[in-house]
Amino acid sequence: MITICLVTGGNRGIGREVCRQLAQRGHTVILTARDAKAAGQAARAVSHAPRAVAAAPAMTAEPLQLDVTDEASVAAAARHVGERYGKLDVLVNNAAITYDTWQRATTADLAVVREAAETNLYGPWLMVQAFLPLLRASEHGRIVNVSSAVASLAGLGGGTPAYSASKVALNALTRMLAAELRDDGILVNSICPGWVATDMGGPGGRPVAEGAASVVWGATLPDSGPTGGFFQDGRRLPW
Ligand SMILES: NC(=O)c1ccc[n+]([C@@H]2O[C@H](COP(=O)([O-])OP(=O)(O)OC[C@H]3O[C@@H](n4cnc5c(N)ncnc54)[C@H](OP(=O)(O)O)[C@@H]3O)[C@@H](O)[C@H]2O)c1
């Protein structure tokens, strides 16, 4: 059975490595990026990445333009996937912006907070609504919302307010979708990759491969796997 996976923000960082790891497992990967050229370059890099064993099947990543804040772009991507594959098995909502370490909740620029929510919350929400008919057409639908442990309400402080509020709300979306889609057999989880050395995470974080593996775990859950949870490296995080 061919598994079709779509990753947002697949041109760099954790998203690109998630694409590589999914392709390495033999899945068909639709690597999306808001810049079509960046999607093409990253998809070529993934397709030509070294394979675990020489005899392993060719790894393929198909590039696709997709800006999660642009309704027309999301609709066009859903149309394309529908026409080409007729279903979507795995949606990884990875794209995100604004790790606003320079702000505090009491003085935050609300324009920045709203802008972060457009990408980090409404983007994934729009993606799910647009791709839901295709996810329902899959027998093993999975939605991974890439979240962050900093959004755990249990430990929330006043820092990174735009980012944290958007990810807290994303976690709420995970719970709502999981409840609504349980009967469709679609598993929906929030996954934290840990602190990862990317453009967003900065130096000092763990290797991208480890962060991506945490996300891939949620994308490749068996049918008996959890739904409506918050995980890092396969272990539950407190909400
Ligand atoms: N790095 C960490 O330590 C860490 C920790 C916890 C959670 N996370 C989460 O992990 C995920 C990936 O983070 P990362 O560290 O890989 O970040 P990153 O290196 O900054 O990459 C972010 C990706 O999102 C894309 N993106 C931004 N806005 C977009 C839009 N409107 N439409 C489509 N794509 C868009 C970017 O595309 P462009 O190249 O076009 O900008 C880029 O591909 C995020 O959800 C982040 O919140 C990261």
The ligand as an SDF file (V2000), in Angstrom:
LIG
                    3D

 48 52  0  0  0  0  0  0  0  0999 V2000
   13.6660   24.2820   16.2170 N   0  0  0  0  0  0  0  0  0  0  0  0
   13.1770   24.0530   17.4320 C   0  0  0  0  0  0  0  0  0  0  0  0
   13.9280   24.0500   18.4330 O   0  0  0  0  0  0  0  0  0  0  0  0
   11.7100   23.7770   17.6240 C   0  0  0  0  0  0  0  0  0  0  0  0
   11.2570   23.4660   18.9110 C   0  0  0  0  0  0  0  0  0  0  0  0
    9.9120   23.1660   19.1080 C   0  0  0  0  0  0  0  0  0  0  0  0
    9.0430   23.1890   18.0250 C   0  0  0  0  0  0  0  0  0  0  0  0
    9.5090   23.5130   16.7860 N   0  0  0  0  0  0  0  0  0  0  0  0
    8.5440   23.5130   15.6780 C   0  0  0  0  0  0  0  0  0  0  0  0
    9.0330   22.7010   14.6300 O   0  0  0  0  0  0  0  0  0  0  0  0
    8.5200   23.1770   13.3650 C   0  0  0  0  0  0  0  0  0  0  0  0
    9.6650   23.3910   12.3960 C   0  0  0  0  0  0  0  0  0  0  0  0
   10.5510   24.3190   12.9830 O   0  0  0  0  0  0  0  0  0  0  0  0
   12.0170   24.6030   12.4040 P   0  0  0  0  0  0  0  0  0  0  0  0
   12.8920   24.7510   13.5820 O   0  0  0  0  0  0  0  0  0  0  0  0
   12.3480   23.6360   11.3420 O   0  0  0  0  0  0  0  0  0  0  0  0
   11.7700   26.0700   11.7830 O   0  0  0  0  0  0  0  0  0  0  0  0
   12.5000   26.8320   10.5860 P   0  0  0  0  0  0  0  0  0  0  0  0
   13.8390   26.2570   10.3420 O   0  0  0  0  0  0  0  0  0  0  0  0
   12.3550   28.2820   10.8990 O   0  0  0  0  0  0  0  0  0  0  0  0
   11.5720   26.4600    9.3250 O   0  0  0  0  0  0  0  0  0  0  0  0
   10.2520   26.9200    9.2740 C   0  0  0  0  0  0  0  0  0  0  0  0
    9.6280   26.4330    7.9930 C   0  0  0  0  0  0  0  0  0  0  0  0
    8.2670   26.9370    7.9450 O   0  0  0  0  0  0  0  0  0  0  0  0
    8.0840   27.5140    6.6640 C   0  0  0  0  0  0  0  0  0  0  0  0
    7.0130   28.5130    6.6420 N   0  0  0  0  0  0  0  0  0  0  0  0
    6.9140   29.6670    7.3440 C   0  0  0  0  0  0  0  0  0  0  0  0
    5.7840   30.3040    7.0170 N   0  0  0  0  0  0  0  0  0  0  0  0
    5.1530   29.5370    6.0810 C   0  0  0  0  0  0  0  0  0  0  0  0
    3.9540   29.6610    5.3490 C   0  0  0  0  0  0  0  0  0  0  0  0
    3.1390   30.7190    5.5020 N   0  0  0  0  0  0  0  0  0  0  0  0
    3.6020   28.6750    4.4900 N   0  0  0  0  0  0  0  0  0  0  0  0
    4.4040   27.5960    4.3210 C   0  0  0  0  0  0  0  0  0  0  0  0
    5.5700   27.4330    4.9690 N   0  0  0  0  0  0  0  0  0  0  0  0
    5.9380   28.4040    5.8330 C   0  0  0  0  0  0  0  0  0  0  0  0
    9.4440   28.1230    6.3080 C   0  0  0  0  0  0  0  0  0  0  0  0
    9.4920   28.4420    4.9310 O   0  0  0  0  0  0  0  0  0  0  0  0
   10.4210   29.6530    4.3450 P   0  0  0  0  0  0  0  0  0  0  0  0
   11.7760   29.0540    4.0880 O   0  0  0  0  0  0  0  0  0  0  0  0
    9.6900   30.0730    3.1090 O   0  0  0  0  0  0  0  0  0  0  0  0
   10.4670   30.7340    5.3910 O   0  0  0  0  0  0  0  0  0  0  0  0
   10.3330   26.9640    6.7290 C   0  0  0  0  0  0  0  0  0  0  0  0
   10.3210   25.9590    5.7380 O   0  0  0  0  0  0  0  0  0  0  0  0
    7.7340   24.4480   13.7020 C   0  0  0  0  0  0  0  0  0  0  0  0
    6.3700   24.1400   13.8320 O   0  0  0  0  0  0  0  0  0  0  0  0
    8.3180   24.8680   15.0430 C   0  0  0  0  0  0  0  0  0  0  0  0
    7.4150   25.6590   15.7850 O   0  0  0  0  0  0  0  0  0  0  0  0
   10.8090   23.7980   16.5540 C   0  0  0  0  0  0  0  0  0  0  0  0
  1  2  1  0
  2  3  2  0
  2  4  1  0
  4  5  1  0
  4 48  2  0
  5  6  2  0
  6  7  1  0
  7  8  2  0
  8  9  1  0
  8 48  1  0
  9 10  1  0
  9 46  1  0
 10 11  1  0
 11 12  1  0
 11 44  1  0
 12 13  1  0
 13 14  1  0
 14 15  2  0
 14 16  1  0
 14 17  1  0
 17 18  1  0
 18 19  2  0
 18 20  1  0
 18 21  1  0
 21 22  1  0
 22 23  1  0
 23 24  1  0
 23 42  1  0
 24 25  1  0
 25 26  1  0
 25 36  1  0
 26 27  1  0
 26 35  1  0
 27 28  2  0
 28 29  1  0
 29 30  1  0
 29 35  2  0
 30 31  1  0
 30 32  2  0
 32 33  1  0
 33 34  2  0
 34 35  1  0
 36 37  1  0
 36 42  1  0
 37 38  1  0
 38 39  2  0
 38 40  1  0
 38 41  1  0
 42 43  1  0
 44 45  1  0
 44 46  1  0
 46 47  1  0
M  CHG  2   8   1  16  -1
M  END
$$$$
